[in-house]
Each structure stands twice: as C-alpha cells, then as structure tokens.
C-alpha cells in the first residue's frame, strides 16, 4: 500500500470531524421563530415531543434576553392543548421540525 493510499482513511476521518463542526455551526444558525413547530429533546424526558415554540414570557427569561439577545428561551405549547409544555427551554433543547422546511 502506498503512502498516499494509507492517508486516505485519515483524510476521511478529518473530513468527518470537520463536518461535525460545520453541522454544529449550521445548527446554531437554524433560527427558531415564534410559532414554529419544534421537537423538544431536553432534560425532561417525559416531555419530549412536538410543540409550538414561543419566546418565554417569564421575567427571568426576559431579563436574560435583555442582557444577551442571542440567548432566547422558549415556552413550548402543546399544539393539541392537552398537556402543559416545558418553559424556559434553551435553544439547544429544541430542534426545528422538518415539517417547517
């Protein structure tokens, strides 16, 4: 096996690692707007599922938003109105539903 062929797996591994970093970048640019359908996958396992995201109205989240506008927290509303959704959900805890694309 030549040296060039031996380095191909290393290059592929490097590309995969870079792609993971790019995926994180794209994920952070995937904006959530008020009223978007999102999937919650945060720290409350029994609440995982689909919700409508709206900016969290609590005073703590409003204060955090005033300090750092990029740190939006969301109140999640059950689209069917059956269950209360999580409040103060971080952006990292929700993913925009593919139904919105």
PDB file as gemmi writes it, atoms N, CA and C in Angstrom:
CRYST1    1.000    1.000    1.000  90.00  90.00  90.00 P 1                      
ATOM      1  N   UNK A   1       0.849  -1.175   0.000  1.00  0.00           N  
ATOM      2  CA  UNK A   1       0.000   0.000   0.000  1.00  0.00           C  
ATOM      3  C   UNK A   1       0.894   1.237   0.000  1.00  0.00           C  
ATOM      4  N   UNK A   2       0.581   2.170  -0.868  1.00  0.00           N  
ATOM      5  CA  UNK A   2       1.385   3.380  -0.952  1.00  0.00           C  
ATOM      6  C   UNK A   2       1.025   4.332   0.174  1.00  0.00           C  
ATOM      7  N   UNK A   3       1.892   5.291   0.389  1.00  0.00           N  
ATOM      8  CA  UNK A   3       1.660   6.265   1.463  1.00  0.00           C  
ATOM      9  C   UNK A   3       0.410   7.101   1.183  1.00  0.00           C  
ATOM     10  N   UNK A   4       0.183   7.402  -0.114  1.00  0.00           N  
ATOM     11  CA  UNK A   4      -0.995   8.203  -0.465  1.00  0.00           C  
ATOM     12  C   UNK A   4      -2.287   7.452  -0.136  1.00  0.00           C  
ATOM     13  N   UNK A   5      -2.287   6.131  -0.436  1.00  0.00           N  
ATOM     14  CA  UNK A   5      -3.486   5.336  -0.130  1.00  0.00           C  
ATOM     15  C   UNK A   5      -3.678   5.168   1.368  1.00  0.00           C  
ATOM     16  N   UNK A   6      -2.602   5.083   2.099  1.00  0.00           N  
ATOM     17  CA  UNK A   6      -2.702   4.929   3.555  1.00  0.00           C  
ATOM     18  C   UNK A   6      -3.260   6.185   4.200  1.00  0.00           C  
ATOM     19  N   UNK A   7      -3.037   7.335   3.582  1.00  0.00           N  
ATOM     20  CA  UNK A   7      -3.507   8.581   4.184  1.00  0.00           C  
ATOM     21  C   UNK A   7      -4.976   8.875   3.878  1.00  0.00           C  
ATOM     22  N   UNK A   8      -5.571   8.135   2.936  1.00  0.00           N  
ATOM     23  CA  UNK A   8      -6.974   8.381   2.588  1.00  0.00           C  
ATOM     24  C   UNK A   8      -7.908   8.201   3.785  1.00  0.00           C  
ATOM     25  N   UNK A   9      -7.791   7.091   4.558  1.00  0.00           N  
ATOM     26  CA  UNK A   9      -8.677   6.996   5.725  1.00  0.00           C  
ATOM     27  C   UNK A   9      -8.489   8.141   6.717  1.00  0.00           C  
ATOM     28  N   UNK A  10      -7.246   8.617   6.860  1.00  0.00           N  
ATOM     29  CA  UNK A  10      -7.007   9.738   7.761  1.00  0.00           C  
ATOM     30  C   UNK A  10      -7.674  11.001   7.246  1.00  0.00           C  
ATOM     31  N   UNK A  11      -7.628  11.214   5.929  1.00  0.00           N  
ATOM     32  CA  UNK A  11      -8.289  12.378   5.350  1.00  0.00           C  
ATOM     33  C   UNK A  11      -9.801  12.289   5.529  1.00  0.00           C  
ATOM     34  N   UNK A  12     -10.368  11.087   5.317  1.00  0.00           N  
ATOM     35  CA  UNK A  12     -11.806  10.915   5.505  1.00  0.00           C  
ATOM     36  C   UNK A  12     -12.204  11.183   6.947  1.00  0.00           C  
ATOM     37  N   UNK A  13     -11.392  10.704   7.889  1.00  0.00           N  
ATOM     38  CA  UNK A  13     -11.688  10.944   9.304  1.00  0.00           C  
ATOM     39  C   UNK A  13     -11.632  12.435   9.589  1.00  0.00           C  
ATOM     40  N   UNK A  14     -10.650  13.120   9.035  1.00  0.00           N  
ATOM     41  CA  UNK A  14     -10.530  14.564   9.233  1.00  0.00           C  
ATOM     42  C   UNK A  14     -11.746  15.287   8.644  1.00  0.00           C  
ATOM     43  N   UNK A  15     -12.204  14.866   7.452  1.00  0.00           N  
ATOM     44  CA  UNK A  15     -13.377  15.480   6.839  1.00  0.00           C  
ATOM     45  C   UNK A  15     -14.621  15.253   7.692  1.00  0.00           C  
ATOM     46  N   UNK A  16     -14.750  14.037   8.262  1.00  0.00           N  
ATOM     47  CA  UNK A  16     -15.900  13.760   9.114  1.00  0.00           C  
ATOM     48  C   UNK A  16     -15.869  14.626  10.362  1.00  0.00           C  
ATOM     49  N   UNK A  17     -14.704  14.797  10.959  1.00  0.00           N  
ATOM     50  CA  UNK A  17     -14.593  15.637  12.148  1.00  0.00           C  
ATOM     51  C   UNK A  17     -14.937  17.075  11.814  1.00  0.00           C  
ATOM     52  N   UNK A  18     -14.461  17.565  10.659  1.00  0.00           N  
ATOM     53  CA  UNK A  18     -14.783  18.932  10.254  1.00  0.00           C  
ATOM     54  C   UNK A  18     -16.264  19.075   9.951  1.00  0.00           C  
ATOM     55  N   UNK A  19     -16.860  18.030   9.373  1.00  0.00           N  
ATOM     56  CA  UNK A  19     -18.293  18.088   9.065  1.00  0.00           C  
ATOM     57  C   UNK A  19     -19.097  18.186  10.351  1.00  0.00           C  
ATOM     58  N   UNK A  20     -18.667  17.501  11.418  1.00  0.00           N  
ATOM     59  CA  UNK A  20     -19.373  17.594  12.682  1.00  0.00           C  
ATOM     60  C   UNK A  20     -19.340  19.024  13.201  1.00  0.00           C  
ATOM     61  N   UNK A  21     -18.206  19.680  13.063  1.00  0.00           N  
ATOM     62  CA  UNK A  21     -18.096  21.064  13.492  1.00  0.00           C  
ATOM     63  C   UNK A  21     -18.977  21.975  12.662  1.00  0.00           C  
ATOM     64  N   UNK A  22     -19.027  21.729  11.345  1.00  0.00           N  
ATOM     65  CA  UNK A  22     -19.874  22.520  10.470  1.00  0.00           C  
ATOM     66  C   UNK A  22     -21.341  22.283  10.791  1.00  0.00           C  
ATOM     67  N   UNK A  23     -21.699  21.045  11.121  1.00  0.00           N  
ATOM     68  CA  UNK A  23     -23.082  20.736  11.475  1.00  0.00           C  
ATOM     69  C   UNK A  23     -23.498  21.535  12.711  1.00  0.00           C  
ATOM     70  N   UNK A  24     -22.600  21.638  13.670  1.00  0.00           N  
ATOM     71  CA  UNK A  24     -22.886  22.419  14.870  1.00  0.00           C  
ATOM     72  C   UNK A  24     -23.093  23.880  14.496  1.00  0.00           C  
ATOM     73  N   UNK A  25     -22.286  24.379  13.576  1.00  0.00           N  
ATOM     74  CA  UNK A  25     -22.429  25.762  13.129  1.00  0.00           C  
ATOM     75  C   UNK A  25     -23.776  25.963  12.449  1.00  0.00           C  
ATOM     76  N   UNK A  26     -24.140  25.056  11.547  1.00  0.00           N  
ATOM     77  CA  UNK A  26     -25.426  25.189  10.869  1.00  0.00           C  
ATOM     78  C   UNK A  26     -26.579  25.056  11.855  1.00  0.00           C  
ATOM     79  N   UNK A  27     -26.434  24.185  12.841  1.00  0.00           N  
ATOM     80  CA  UNK A  27     -27.480  24.002  13.848  1.00  0.00           C  
ATOM     81  C   UNK A  27     -27.695  25.302  14.612  1.00  0.00           C  
ATOM     82  N   UNK A  28     -26.610  25.998  14.909  1.00  0.00           N  
ATOM     83  CA  UNK A  28     -26.753  27.242  15.656  1.00  0.00           C  
ATOM     84  C   UNK A  28     -27.374  28.342  14.796  1.00  0.00           C  
ATOM     85  N   UNK A  29     -27.242  28.236  13.468  1.00  0.00           N  
ATOM     86  CA  UNK A  29     -27.830  29.233  12.578  1.00  0.00           C  
ATOM     87  C   UNK A  29     -29.284  28.917  12.230  1.00  0.00           C  
ATOM     88  N   UNK A  30     -29.740  27.718  12.575  1.00  0.00           N  
ATOM     89  CA  UNK A  30     -31.115  27.313  12.305  1.00  0.00           C  
ATOM     90  C   UNK A  30     -32.028  28.062  13.267  1.00  0.00           C  
ATOM     91  N   UNK A  31     -32.547  29.171  12.814  1.00  0.00           N  
ATOM     92  CA  UNK A  31     -33.306  30.050  13.687  1.00  0.00           C  
ATOM     93  C   UNK A  31     -34.689  29.496  13.987  1.00  0.00           C  
ATOM     94  N   UNK A  32     -35.124  29.688  15.211  1.00  0.00           N  
ATOM     95  CA  UNK A  32     -36.467  29.329  15.630  1.00  0.00           C  
ATOM     96  C   UNK A  32     -37.248  30.630  15.764  1.00  0.00           C  
ATOM     97  N   UNK A  33     -38.368  30.691  15.104  1.00  0.00           N  
ATOM     98  CA  UNK A  33     -39.198  31.879  15.194  1.00  0.00           C  
ATOM     99  C   UNK A  33     -40.462  31.556  15.978  1.00  0.00           C  
ATOM    100  N   UNK A  34     -41.067  32.554  16.539  1.00  0.00           N  
ATOM    101  CA  UNK A  34     -42.284  32.369  17.309  1.00  0.00           C  
ATOM    102  C   UNK A  34     -43.342  31.693  16.444  1.00  0.00           C  
ATOM    103  N   UNK A  35     -43.911  30.619  16.963  1.00  0.00           N  
ATOM    104  CA  UNK A  35     -44.930  29.878  16.231  1.00  0.00           C  
ATOM    105  C   UNK A  35     -44.412  28.692  15.453  1.00  0.00           C  
ATOM    106  N   UNK A  36     -43.096  28.470  15.432  1.00  0.00           N  
ATOM    107  CA  UNK A  36     -42.528  27.317  14.717  1.00  0.00           C  
ATOM    108  C   UNK A  36     -42.827  26.022  15.455  1.00  0.00           C  
ATOM    109  N   UNK A  37     -43.035  24.978  14.702  1.00  0.00           N  
ATOM    110  CA  UNK A  37     -43.201  23.646  15.262  1.00  0.00           C  
ATOM    111  C   UNK A  37     -41.812  23.085  15.543  1.00  0.00           C  
ATOM    112  N   UNK A  38     -41.571  22.663  16.777  1.00  0.00           N  
ATOM    113  CA  UNK A  38     -40.249  22.178  17.177  1.00  0.00           C  
ATOM    114  C   UNK A  38     -40.380  20.834  17.891  1.00  0.00           C  
ATOM    115  N   UNK A  39     -39.261  20.122  17.935  1.00  0.00           N  
ATOM    116  CA  UNK A  39     -39.176  18.876  18.690  1.00  0.00           C  
ATOM    117  C   UNK A  39     -38.336  19.149  19.920  1.00  0.00           C  
ATOM    118  N   UNK A  40     -38.898  18.878  21.095  1.00  0.00           N  
ATOM    119  CA  UNK A  40     -38.166  19.072  22.350  1.00  0.00           C  
ATOM    120  C   UNK A  40     -37.431  17.787  22.693  1.00  0.00           C  
ATOM    121  N   UNK A  41     -36.124  17.904  22.984  1.00  0.00           N  
ATOM    122  CA  UNK A  41     -35.304  16.751  23.363  1.00  0.00           C  
ATOM    123  C   UNK A  41     -34.383  17.128  24.515  1.00  0.00           C  
ATOM    124  N   UNK A  42     -34.895  17.931  25.418  1.00  0.00           N  
ATOM    125  CA  UNK A  42     -34.095  18.453  26.524  1.00  0.00           C  
ATOM    126  C   UNK A  42     -34.018  17.514  27.715  1.00  0.00           C  
ATOM    127  N   UNK A  43     -33.821  18.097  28.875  1.00  0.00           N  
ATOM    128  CA  UNK A  43     -33.523  17.337  30.089  1.00  0.00           C  
ATOM    129  C   UNK A  43     -34.746  16.764  30.790  1.00  0.00           C  
ATOM    130  N   UNK A  44     -35.940  16.994  30.274  1.00  0.00           N  
ATOM    131  CA  UNK A  44     -37.158  16.438  30.877  1.00  0.00           C  
ATOM    132  C   UNK A  44     -37.667  15.329  29.948  1.00  0.00           C  
ATOM    133  N   UNK A  45     -37.248  14.079  30.176  1.00  0.00           N  
ATOM    134  CA  UNK A  45     -37.567  13.002  29.217  1.00  0.00           C  
ATOM    135  C   UNK A  45     -39.064  12.790  28.980  1.00  0.00           C  
ATOM    136  N   UNK A  46     -39.900  12.923  30.000  1.00  0.00           N  
ATOM    137  CA  UNK A  46     -41.327  12.673  29.791  1.00  0.00           C  
ATOM    138  C   UNK A  46     -42.004  13.765  28.964  1.00  0.00           C  
ATOM    139  N   UNK A  47     -41.304  14.885  28.731  1.00  0.00           N  
ATOM    140  CA  UNK A  47     -41.866  15.982  27.942  1.00  0.00           C  
ATOM    141  C   UNK A  47     -41.357  15.994  26.501  1.00  0.00           C  
ATOM    142  N   UNK A  48     -40.536  15.034  26.111  1.00  0.00           N  
ATOM    143  CA  UNK A  48     -40.026  15.011  24.740  1.00  0.00           C  
ATOM    144  C   UNK A  48     -41.190  14.894  23.758  1.00  0.00           C  
ATOM    145  N   UNK A  49     -41.122  15.654  22.680  1.00  0.00           N  
ATOM    146  CA  UNK A  49     -42.174  15.598  21.670  1.00  0.00           C  
ATOM    147  C   UNK A  49     -42.278  16.883  20.881  1.00  0.00           C  
ATOM    148  N   UNK A  50     -43.393  17.031  20.162  1.00  0.00           N  
ATOM    149  CA  UNK A  50     -43.622  18.194  19.305  1.00  0.00           C  
ATOM    150  C   UNK A  50     -44.369  19.289  20.055  1.00  0.00           C  
ATOM    151  N   UNK A  51     -43.910  20.510  19.853  1.00  0.00           N  
ATOM    152  CA  UNK A  51     -44.508  21.679  20.487  1.00  0.00           C  
ATOM    153  C   UNK A  51     -44.434  22.868  19.548  1.00  0.00           C  
ATOM    154  N   UNK A  52     -45.168  23.900  19.880  1.00  0.00           N  
ATOM    155  CA  UNK A  52     -45.053  25.190  19.207  1.00  0.00           C  
ATOM    156  C   UNK A  52     -44.201  26.075  20.108  1.00  0.00           C  
ATOM    157  N   UNK A  53     -43.156  26.660  19.552  1.00  0.00           N  
ATOM    158  CA  UNK A  53     -42.229  27.476  20.335  1.00  0.00           C  
ATOM    159  C   UNK A  53     -42.640  28.947  20.281  1.00  0.00           C  
ATOM    160  N   UNK A  54     -42.670  29.555  21.460  1.00  0.00           N  
ATOM    161  CA  UNK A  54     -42.888  31.000  21.573  1.00  0.00           C  
ATOM    162  C   UNK A  54     -41.866  31.520  22.586  1.00  0.00           C  
ATOM    163  N   UNK A  55     -41.438  32.761  22.462  1.00  0.00           N  
ATOM    164  CA  UNK A  55     -40.492  33.280  23.461  1.00  0.00           C  
ATOM    165  C   UNK A  55     -41.077  33.169  24.866  1.00  0.00           C  
ATOM    166  N   UNK A  56     -40.265  32.717  25.799  1.00  0.00           N  
ATOM    167  CA  UNK A  56     -40.734  32.510  27.172  1.00  0.00           C  
ATOM    168  C   UNK A  56     -41.091  33.861  27.806  1.00  0.00           C  
ATOM    169  N   UNK A  57     -42.307  33.970  28.361  1.00  0.00           N  
ATOM    170  CA  UNK A  57     -42.749  35.249  28.921  1.00  0.00           C  
ATOM    171  C   UNK A  57     -42.311  35.499  30.368  1.00  0.00           C  
ATOM    172  N   UNK A  58     -41.630  34.536  31.007  1.00  0.00           N  
ATOM    173  CA  UNK A  58     -41.285  34.736  32.420  1.00  0.00           C  
ATOM    174  C   UNK A  58     -40.243  35.852  32.578  1.00  0.00           C  
ATOM    175  N   UNK A  59     -40.240  36.464  33.723  1.00  0.00           N  
ATOM    176  CA  UNK A  59     -39.375  37.624  33.949  1.00  0.00           C  
ATOM    177  C   UNK A  59     -37.893  37.249  33.912  1.00  0.00           C  
ATOM    178  N   UNK A  60     -37.541  36.051  34.360  1.00  0.00           N  
ATOM    179  CA  UNK A  60     -36.129  35.639  34.327  1.00  0.00           C  
ATOM    180  C   UNK A  60     -35.627  35.528  32.892  1.00  0.00           C  
ATOM    181  N   UNK A  61     -36.425  34.926  32.021  1.00  0.00           N  
ATOM    182  CA  UNK A  61     -36.019  34.796  30.618  1.00  0.00           C  
ATOM    183  C   UNK A  61     -35.984  36.142  29.912  1.00  0.00           C  
ATOM    184  N   UNK A  62     -36.922  37.016  30.234  1.00  0.00           N  
ATOM    185  CA  UNK A  62     -36.931  38.361  29.647  1.00  0.00           C  
ATOM    186  C   UNK A  62     -35.694  39.141  30.079  1.00  0.00           C  
ATOM    187  N   UNK A  63     -35.293  38.971  31.340  1.00  0.00           N  
ATOM    188  CA  UNK A  63     -34.087  39.629  31.842  1.00  0.00           C  
ATOM    189  C   UNK A  63     -32.853  39.097  31.129  1.00  0.00           C  
ATOM    190  N   UNK A  64     -32.749  37.765  30.988  1.00  0.00           N  
ATOM    191  CA  UNK A  64     -31.609  37.176  30.278  1.00  0.00           C  
ATOM    192  C   UNK A  64     -31.551  37.648  28.837  1.00  0.00           C  
ATOM    193  N   UNK A  65     -32.710  37.768  28.195  1.00  0.00           N  
ATOM    194  CA  UNK A  65     -32.754  38.228  26.810  1.00  0.00           C  
ATOM    195  C   UNK A  65     -32.298  39.682  26.705  1.00  0.00           C  
ATOM    196  N   UNK A  66     -32.631  40.495  27.702  1.00  0.00           N  
ATOM    197  CA  UNK A  66     -32.206  41.898  27.696  1.00  0.00           C  
ATOM    198  C   UNK A  66     -30.691  42.013  27.809  1.00  0.00           C  
ATOM    199  N   UNK A  67     -30.078  41.089  28.555  1.00  0.00           N  
ATOM    200  CA  UNK A  67     -28.616  41.100  28.709  1.00  0.00           C  
ATOM    201  C   UNK A  67     -27.923  40.523  27.481  1.00  0.00           C  
ATOM    202  N   UNK A  68     -28.435  39.382  26.996  1.00  0.00           N  
ATOM    203  CA  UNK A  68     -27.823  38.695  25.856  1.00  0.00           C  
ATOM    204  C   UNK A  68     -28.921  38.298  24.872  1.00  0.00           C  
ATOM    205  N   UNK A  69     -29.207  39.127  23.872  1.00  0.00           N  
ATOM    206  CA  UNK A  69     -30.307  38.848  22.940  1.00  0.00           C  
ATOM    207  C   UNK A  69     -30.158  37.550  22.152  1.00  0.00           C  
ATOM    208  N   UNK A  70     -28.972  36.981  22.109  1.00  0.00           N  
ATOM    209  CA  UNK A  70     -28.805  35.716  21.400  1.00  0.00           C  
ATOM    210  C   UNK A  70     -29.226  34.527  22.249  1.00  0.00           C  
ATOM    211  N   UNK A  71     -29.499  34.748  23.540  1.00  0.00           N  
ATOM    212  CA  UNK A  71     -29.888  33.661  24.445  1.00  0.00           C  
ATOM    213  C   UNK A  71     -31.403  33.677  24.646  1.00  0.00           C  
ATOM    214  N   UNK A  72     -32.135  33.307  23.588  1.00  0.00           N  
ATOM    215  CA  UNK A  72     -33.587  33.266  23.680  1.00  0.00           C  
ATOM    216  C   UNK A  72     -34.005  31.952  24.313  1.00  0.00           C  
ATOM    217  N   UNK A  73     -34.899  32.037  25.280  1.00  0.00           N  
ATOM    218  CA  UNK A  73     -35.500  30.844  25.890  1.00  0.00           C  
ATOM    219  C   UNK A  73     -36.936  30.766  25.403  1.00  0.00           C  
ATOM    220  N   UNK A  74     -37.462  29.556  25.339  1.00  0.00           N  
ATOM    221  CA  UNK A  74     -38.778  29.345  24.751  1.00  0.00           C  
ATOM    222  C   UNK A  74     -39.741  28.682  25.718  1.00  0.00           C  
ATOM    223  N   UNK A  75     -40.996  29.087  25.642  1.00  0.00           N  
ATOM    224  CA  UNK A  75     -42.090  28.360  26.276  1.00  0.00           C  
ATOM    225  C   UNK A  75     -42.653  27.476  25.174  1.00  0.00           C  
ATOM    226  N   UNK A  76     -42.847  26.215  25.477  1.00  0.00           N  
ATOM    227  CA  UNK A  76     -43.306  25.267  24.474  1.00  0.00           C  
ATOM    228  C   UNK A  76     -44.773  24.943  24.721  1.00  0.00           C  
ATOM    229  N   UNK A  77     -45.564  25.101  23.688  1.00  0.00           N  
ATOM    230  CA  UNK A  77     -47.010  24.937  23.790  1.00  0.00           C  
ATOM    231  C   UNK A  77     -47.418  23.677  23.040  1.00  0.00           C  
ATOM    232  N   UNK A  78     -48.199  22.830  23.695  1.00  0.00           N  
ATOM    233  CA  UNK A  78     -48.723  21.628  23.062  1.00  0.00           C  
ATOM    234  C   UNK A  78     -49.693  22.044  21.961  1.00  0.00           C  
ATOM    235  N   UNK A  79     -49.449  21.619  20.706  1.00  0.00           N  
ATOM    236  CA  UNK A  79     -50.337  22.035  19.614  1.00  0.00           C  
ATOM    237  C   UNK A  79     -51.783  21.583  19.798  1.00  0.00           C  
ATOM    238  N   UNK A  80     -52.011  20.514  20.548  1.00  0.00           N  
ATOM    239  CA  UNK A  80     -53.355  19.990  20.762  1.00  0.00           C  
ATOM    240  C   UNK A  80     -53.976  20.516  22.051  1.00  0.00           C  
ATOM    241  N   UNK A  81     -53.207  21.263  22.845  1.00  0.00           N  
ATOM    242  CA  UNK A  81     -53.726  21.861  24.061  1.00  0.00           C  
ATOM    243  C   UNK A  81     -54.038  20.877  25.177  1.00  0.00           C  
ATOM    244  N   UNK A  82     -53.441  19.692  25.125  1.00  0.00           N  
ATOM    245  CA  UNK A  82     -53.742  18.673  26.124  1.00  0.00           C  
ATOM    246  C   UNK A  82     -52.830  18.719  27.333  1.00  0.00           C  
ATOM    247  N   UNK A  83     -51.549  19.018  27.121  1.00  0.00           N  
ATOM    248  CA  UNK A  83     -50.565  18.994  28.201  1.00  0.00           C  
ATOM    249  C   UNK A  83     -49.820  20.311  28.274  1.00  0.00           C  
ATOM    250  N   UNK A  84     -49.414  20.714  29.464  1.00  0.00           N  
ATOM    251  CA  UNK A  84     -48.537  21.897  29.544  1.00  0.00           C  
ATOM    252  C   UNK A  84     -47.148  21.513  29.049  1.00  0.00           C  
ATOM    253  N   UNK A  85     -46.541  22.387  28.293  1.00  0.00           N  
ATOM    254  CA  UNK A  85     -45.206  22.112  27.770  1.00  0.00           C  
ATOM    255  C   UNK A  85     -44.133  22.699  28.668  1.00  0.00           C  
ATOM    256  N   UNK A  86     -42.890  22.330  28.417  1.00  0.00           N  
ATOM    257  CA  UNK A  86     -41.778  22.899  29.196  1.00  0.00           C  
ATOM    258  C   UNK A  86     -41.681  24.407  28.997  1.00  0.00           C  
ATOM    259  N   UNK A  87     -41.218  25.091  30.014  1.00  0.00           N  
ATOM    260  CA  UNK A  87     -40.972  26.528  29.929  1.00  0.00           C  
ATOM    261  C   UNK A  87     -39.479  26.756  30.072  1.00  0.00           C  
ATOM    262  N   UNK A  88     -39.036  27.899  29.654  1.00  0.00           N  
ATOM    263  CA  UNK A  88     -37.629  28.299  29.767  1.00  0.00           C  
ATOM    264  C   UNK A  88     -36.702  27.313  29.052  1.00  0.00           C  
ATOM    265  N   UNK A  89     -37.159  26.738  27.933  1.00  0.00           N  
ATOM    266  CA  UNK A  89     -36.355  25.769  27.182  1.00  0.00           C  
ATOM    267  C   UNK A  89     -35.244  26.486  26.425  1.00  0.00           C  
ATOM    268  N   UNK A  90     -34.033  25.965  26.556  1.00  0.00           N  
ATOM    269  CA  UNK A  90     -32.898  26.541  25.836  1.00  0.00           C  
ATOM    270  C   UNK A  90     -32.949  26.150  24.369  1.00  0.00           C  
ATOM    271  N   UNK A  91     -32.290  26.913  23.554  1.00  0.00           N  
ATOM    272  CA  UNK A  91     -32.234  26.655  22.109  1.00  0.00           C  
ATOM    273  C   UNK A  91     -31.643  25.281  21.821  1.00  0.00           C  
ATOM    274  N   UNK A  92     -30.689  24.861  22.637  1.00  0.00           N  
ATOM    275  CA  UNK A  92     -30.031  23.574  22.436  1.00  0.00           C  
ATOM    276  C   UNK A  92     -30.973  22.409  22.710  1.00  0.00           C  
ATOM    277  N   UNK A  93     -32.077  22.666  23.395  1.00  0.00           N  
ATOM    278  CA  UNK A  93     -33.019  21.609  23.770  1.00  0.00           C  
ATOM    279  C   UNK A  93     -34.116  21.394  22.755  1.00  0.00           C  
ATOM    280  N   UNK A  94     -34.157  22.214  21.704  1.00  0.00           N  
ATOM    281  CA  UNK A  94     -35.194  22.070  20.703  1.00  0.00           C  
ATOM    282  C   UNK A  94     -34.585  22.049  19.307  1.00  0.00           C  
ATOM    283  N   UNK A  95     -35.269  21.350  18.417  1.00  0.00           N  
ATOM    284  CA  UNK A  95     -34.868  21.276  17.013  1.00  0.00           C  
ATOM    285  C   UNK A  95     -36.087  21.623  16.172  1.00  0.00           C  
ATOM    286  N   UNK A  96     -35.872  22.432  15.195  1.00  0.00           N  
ATOM    287  CA  UNK A  96     -36.974  22.819  14.311  1.00  0.00           C  
ATOM    288  C   UNK A  96     -37.491  21.581  13.594  1.00  0.00           C  
ATOM    289  N   UNK A  97     -38.786  21.413  13.551  1.00  0.00           N  
ATOM    290  CA  UNK A  97     -39.388  20.252  12.901  1.00  0.00           C  
ATOM    291  C   UNK A  97     -39.162  20.319  11.397  1.00  0.00           C  
ATOM    292  N   UNK A  98     -38.958  19.166  10.784  1.00  0.00           N  
ATOM    293  CA  UNK A  98     -38.762  19.151   9.332  1.00  0.00           C  
ATOM    294  C   UNK A  98     -40.044  19.521   8.594  1.00  0.00           C  
ATOM    295  N   UNK A  99     -41.166  19.486   9.295  1.00  0.00           N  
ATOM    296  CA  UNK A  99     -42.437  19.905   8.680  1.00  0.00           C  
ATOM    297  C   UNK A  99     -42.424  21.401   8.368  1.00  0.00           C  
ATOM    298  N   UNK A 100     -41.530  22.163   9.012  1.00  0.00           N  
ATOM    299  CA  UNK A 100     -41.439  23.608   8.778  1.00  0.00           C  
ATOM    300  C   UNK A 100     -40.634  23.951   7.539  1.00  0.00           C  
ATOM    301  N   UNK A 101     -39.884  22.991   7.020  1.00  0.00           N  
ATOM    302  CA  UNK A 101     -38.998  23.278   5.870  1.00  0.00           C  
ATOM    303  C   UNK A 101     -39.740  23.366   4.580  1.00  0.00           C  
TER     304      UNK A 101                                                      
END                                                                             
